[in-house]
Amino acid sequence: MIKVAYSPAFSRTYKKFIKTQPGKKQLFQDKLSLFINDPYHPQLRTHKLKGILKDLMAFSIDYDLRVIFYFTSATEVILEDIGNHNEVY
């Protein structure tokens, strides 16, 4: 099981995101639960990033919505950003 922490930037972005797309809140919570139990579950399409973001990873909430994160240890992650593909990459 993964322990999740939120960066201040993620918290701000998440609040704005939920205000504009309240219907996605439950979807995010469902995918986060899946991530906590298995961060590499196939539905999440977890992958390493390249270029400037090479130290980070991402998982998918839906077709275009992504969460950027990094591992601080084998069982702990910090969520850094949430948004559509163009916003977070």
N, C-alpha and C positions, 0 to 999 in steps of 0.2 A: 504494500500500500504506500502511496506517495503522499508526502506532506506538502501542501501548497501554500505559498506566501504570495502576496501581491505587492508589486512595486507601487510607489505613489503615482507614477505615470499611468500604470494600468488602471488603478482605481479611478483616476480622473477620466480617462478615456472610456472606461466601462460605464460610468454614470451618464456621460453624454450619449453613448451608444444606446443605452436602455431607454433614455428619454425619446430618442428618434425612432427606435424600433422595439417597442415593448413586447411584441410578440416573440422576439428571439430570446427573451430571458429564460424561459423554460428550456428551450433547446440548448442554450449555453450550460445551464445547470445539469441537464442530462449528459451532455458530452463531458463536462468536468467530472462528473461521477464516474463515467467510463474511464477517463484519463487517470483518476486517482487509483482505480483498481488495476489498470493496465495501460501505461502510457504509450504502448506500441500496438494497441488494439487496431485491427485493420480499418474499422470505421473512421478512426481519427486521421488516418493517413499522415502519421507523424514523420517528419523528415528534418534533416540538417539543412541549414541555410548556407549560402555561398557569398562570396564577395565581402562587403563591409560587415554583413551580419553573420560571418562564418562561425562565430562562437555561440550562436543561438540556434534554437530549433523552433519548429512550428507544428501545430496540429489544426485540423479543419473542424469547424463547427457545422458548416454546410458547404455548398458548392463554392461560395466566394468568401465566406467569413473565416478568418484565421486568428489564432492566438499564438503569440510569440513568447517563448520561455527559454530558460536555461536551468540546467541541473547544478545545484550547489553541492550535492552529494548523491550517492546512489538512490537515496529515498526522499530527497527534498528538491523542489523546484521553486523558481520565482517566475511568476507570470509578468511579462514586460509590456505587452501591447495587445490590443484586440482591434480588428477592423477588417475591411475588405482587402483583397489582394493588393490593390494599388496604394492603399493607405499604409499598410504595414511593411511593405517591401521597398 
